[in-house]
Amino acid sequence: MPDYNDTRLTPPDRPSRPVQVRAGSVPVREGPLPDARLATEALFGEILDVFEEQHGFALVQCQRDRYVGWVPLAGLSERLLAPTHRISVPHTHAYAAPDLKTPPQLILSLGASVKVIAEEGDWRHCLDAGWVHQRHLADVGVSEEDPASVAERYLGTPYLWGGRSGLGIDCTGLTQQAFEAAGVLLPRDSDMQFAWAGEVIADWRAPGALQRGDLVFWKGHVGIMTDAEHLLHANAWHMAAACEPLEAAITRIKTYYAEPIGARRIQVSELKGLEPAWKAGA
């Protein structure tokens, strides 16, 4: 089982400085090389703490979930902007002007945080990003009510190991994004989510025991229930975020990999807005 000081969450013991992501997203890699394995992604507006630099990469810790890795310096800014809104759709374009016929400047993904500085009709000017349609924005203090409905917006999104954007996402990126949109922060990896998120559902295999929003885990994999019988998960079989009967997923995954290890229920109404113990490293 992981602990709160897992190496994935532990940066070097040295001074750091904060920076902010200014690309649509930046890869957080396991080493300071462009072909190093993707560990996760940081989205536009996220704050990262920089500990060192090598060959155009920075060793960082993501403030939102404590994850540590290497990101390209080109996507970072020393200027920190206080966000006013977040992107509320899987992905959207930020345009050069408040006109959908102008060139898009960035692709922004769900959960990216932006600072709106001007309005023109249905368009909002997001500093350092571009003009975004107001129907793709939500006030930064407003959260979703149903994580499963957020997860459903990702249906068909290509599978990407380490991904957590509308252009590519993995299983825990999906569950993390879904619950964070509802105000509950989950850790990045499945073993951490299984150990630290919500409460164990002891009789989860009993008929009708599961409900919408419950998480079902395998070793190294997780999905979210859309009702008592259907699982939505970003997976390498479909190479996409897909919804299917839970029993069909269990049978297939058992054939190729293993049985599930359990299920957990997260009480969103009780945990919304609270800092989890794992984030504090308590």
C-alpha positions in Angstrom: 0.0 0.0 0.0 1.3 3.5 -0.7 2.0 6.0 2.1 1.6 9.8 2.1 5.4 10.1 1.5 5.5 7.8 -1.5 8.3 8.6 -3.9 5.8 9.7 -6.5 4.8 12.5 -4.2 8.1 13.4 -2.7 10.2 16.2 -4.2 13.9 16.9 -3.5 14.6 18.5 -0.1 15.7 21.9 -1.5 14.2 25.3 -2.1 11.6 25.7 -4.9 9.8 28.5 -6.7 6.2 28.5 -8.1 5.4 28.7 -11.8 2.2 28.4 -13.7 1.3 26.4 -16.8 0.7 28.5 -19.8 0.3 25.8 -22.4 -3.0 24.0 -23.0 -1.3 21.2 -21.0 2.2 20.2 -20.3 3.5 16.6 -20.0 4.9 15.6 -16.6 7.4 13.0 -17.4 9.5 10.5 -15.4 12.8 12.0 -16.6 14.1 15.2 -18.3 13.8 13.9 -21.8 11.1 14.4 -24.4 10.7 10.6 -24.8 10.6 9.8 -21.1 7.4 8.0 -20.0 4.4 10.2 -19.3 3.5 10.2 -15.6 0.7 12.7 -15.7 -0.3 16.1 -17.3 -0.6 19.6 -15.8 -3.3 21.8 -17.3 -3.4 25.5 -18.2 -3.4 27.5 -15.0 -2.0 24.9 -12.6 0.7 25.9 -10.2 3.9 23.8 -10.1 6.8 24.2 -7.7 10.2 24.0 -9.5 13.2 22.4 -7.8 15.8 22.2 -10.5 16.3 22.6 -14.3 18.0 20.3 -16.8 18.2 20.4 -20.6 15.1 22.6 -21.0 13.1 20.6 -18.4 12.1 21.5 -14.8 11.7 19.0 -12.0 8.4 20.0 -10.4 5.8 19.0 -7.9 2.2 19.7 -8.9 0.6 21.7 -6.1 -2.9 20.2 -6.8 -2.0 16.6 -6.2 1.7 16.5 -5.0 2.8 14.5 -8.1 6.5 14.9 -9.0 8.0 14.8 -12.5 9.8 16.7 -15.3 8.0 19.3 -17.5 9.3 21.3 -20.4 10.2 24.9 -19.4 8.6 26.3 -22.5 5.1 25.7 -21.2 5.7 27.5 -17.9 5.4 31.1 -16.7 6.9 32.9 -13.7 3.8 35.2 -13.5 1.0 33.7 -11.4 -2.5 34.6 -12.4 -5.4 34.2 -10.0 -8.1 32.2 -11.8 -11.7 33.4 -12.1 -13.1 30.5 -14.2 -12.5 27.0 -15.2 -13.1 25.1 -18.5 -16.3 22.9 -18.1 -16.2 20.9 -21.3 -13.7 18.1 -22.3 -11.8 20.5 -24.5 -12.4 23.9 -26.2 -10.5 26.3 -28.4 -9.1 29.7 -27.2 -9.3 32.0 -30.2 -7.2 35.0 -31.2 -10.3 37.2 -31.2 -14.0 36.9 -30.1 -14.9 35.3 -33.5 -15.0 31.6 -34.2 -13.5 32.2 -37.6 -10.2 33.5 -36.2 -7.3 31.2 -35.6 -7.4 29.2 -32.4 -4.4 29.8 -30.1 -4.7 27.0 -27.6 -6.8 23.9 -26.8 -8.0 24.0 -23.2 -9.3 21.0 -21.4 -11.8 20.4 -18.6 -10.5 21.7 -15.3 -8.1 24.2 -16.8 -8.2 27.5 -14.8 -8.2 30.8 -16.5 -8.4 34.5 -15.7 -11.2 36.4 -17.5 -10.3 40.0 -18.1 -12.9 41.1 -20.8 -16.2 40.2 -22.3 -17.7 40.7 -25.8 -21.1 39.1 -26.5 -20.8 35.4 -25.7 -17.0 35.5 -25.6 -14.7 35.9 -22.7 -11.0 37.0 -23.0 -8.8 34.7 -20.9 -5.5 36.3 -20.1 -2.5 34.5 -21.9 -4.9 32.0 -23.5 -7.4 33.8 -25.8 -11.1 34.2 -26.3 -13.3 31.3 -25.0 -17.0 30.9 -25.5 -18.8 31.6 -22.3 -20.8 28.3 -22.5 -17.5 26.5 -22.0 -16.7 28.3 -18.8 -17.8 28.0 -15.2 -17.0 30.2 -12.3 -14.0 28.9 -10.4 -16.0 28.6 -7.2 -18.9 26.6 -8.7 -18.6 22.8 -8.7 -20.5 20.0 -10.4 -23.0 17.9 -8.4 -22.4 14.5 -10.1 -18.9 13.2 -10.8 -20.4 10.5 -13.1 -21.9 13.1 -15.4 -18.5 14.7 -15.7 -17.0 11.4 -16.5 -19.6 10.8 -19.2 -18.4 13.9 -21.0 -15.2 12.1 -21.7 -16.9 9.1 -23.5 -14.9 8.4 -26.7 -11.8 10.3 -25.5 -8.7 8.4 -26.7 -6.8 6.4 -24.1 -3.5 7.9 -23.1 -1.2 6.6 -20.4 -0.7 9.5 -18.0 -3.3 11.6 -19.8 -5.8 13.8 -18.0 -7.0 16.1 -20.8 -9.9 16.0 -23.3 -7.4 14.9 -26.0 -6.2 11.8 -24.1 -6.9 10.3 -20.7 -6.2 7.3 -18.6 -8.3 5.5 -16.0 -7.2 7.5 -13.0 -7.0 10.8 -14.9 -10.7 10.2 -15.7 -11.8 9.6 -12.1 -9.5 12.4 -10.8 -11.0 14.9 -13.2 -14.6 13.8 -12.6 -14.4 14.1 -8.8 -12.3 17.3 -8.8 -14.9 19.0 -11.0 -17.3 18.1 -8.2 -15.0 19.6 -5.5 -13.3 16.4 -4.3 -9.6 16.0 -5.0 -8.4 12.4 -5.6 -4.7 11.4 -5.7 -3.3 10.6 -9.1 -2.8 6.8 -9.2 -5.1 3.9 -8.7 -3.3 2.4 -5.7 -3.6 5.8 -4.0 -7.2 6.2 -4.9 -8.0 2.7 -3.6 -6.1 3.3 -0.3 -7.2 6.9 0.4 -10.4 7.8 -1.4 -13.8 7.3 0.2 -15.1 4.3 2.0 -14.9 0.6 1.3 -18.1 -1.1 0.0 -17.8 -4.4 1.7 -20.6 -6.2 -0.2 -20.0 -4.6 -3.6 -20.5 -7.8 -5.6 -24.1 -8.3 -4.1 -26.9 -7.5 -6.6 -27.8 -3.8 -6.4 -25.0 -2.9 -4.0 -23.3 -0.5 -6.3 -24.7 2.9 -7.2 -23.9 5.8 -9.6 -20.5 7.4 -8.8 -19.0 4.3 -7.0 -15.4 3.4 -8.0 -14.5 -0.2 -8.8 -10.8 -1.1 -8.7 -8.4 -3.7 -10.2 -4.7 -3.6 -9.4 -3.6 -0.7 -11.6 -7.1 0.2 -12.9 -10.3 1.9 -11.9 -13.6 2.8 -13.3 -16.7 4.8 -12.2 -20.2 3.3 -12.1 -22.9 5.1 -14.1 -25.6 3.0 -12.4 -25.7 -0.3 -10.5 -24.6 -2.3 -13.5 -22.5 -0.2 -15.9 -18.9 0.9 -15.6 -17.3 3.9 -17.4 -13.6 3.6 -17.7 -10.7 4.8 -19.8 -9.1 1.5 -20.8 -6.6 -0.1 -23.2 -9.1 -2.6 -24.6 -11.3 0.1 -26.2 -8.3 2.5 -26.3 -10.8 5.1 -25.2 -13.1 6.1 -22.4 -16.0 3.7 -22.7 -19.1 2.5 -20.8 -20.0 -1.2 -20.6 -21.7 -3.7 -18.3 -19.6 -4.2 -15.2 -19.8 -8.0 -15.4 -18.6 -7.9 -19.0 -15.6 -5.8 -18.0 -14.9 -8.1 -15.0 -15.0 -11.2 -17.3 -12.7 -9.7 -20.0 -10.2 -8.2 -17.6 -10.1 -11.5 -15.6 -9.2 -13.3 -18.8 -6.3 -11.0 -19.7 -5.2 -9.7 -16.3 -6.9 -10.2 -12.9 -10.0 -10.0 -10.8 -11.1 -6.7 -9.3 -9.8 -5.9 -5.8 -12.7 -3.9 -4.4 -15.0 -0.9 -4.6 -15.2 2.4 -2.8 -17.9 5.1 -2.3 -17.0 8.8 -2.1 -19.6 11.0 -0.3 -19.2 14.1 -2.4 -21.6 16.3 -0.3 -19.4 15.6 2.8 -16.0 16.0 1.3 -16.5 18.8 -1.2 -14.0 21.6 -0.7 -12.0 19.8 2.0 -8.3 19.3 1.9 -7.7 15.5 2.0 -5.2 14.1 4.5 -3.0 12.7 1.7 -2.5 16.1 0.2 -1.3 17.6 3.5 1.0 14.6 3.9 -0.5 13.9 7.3 
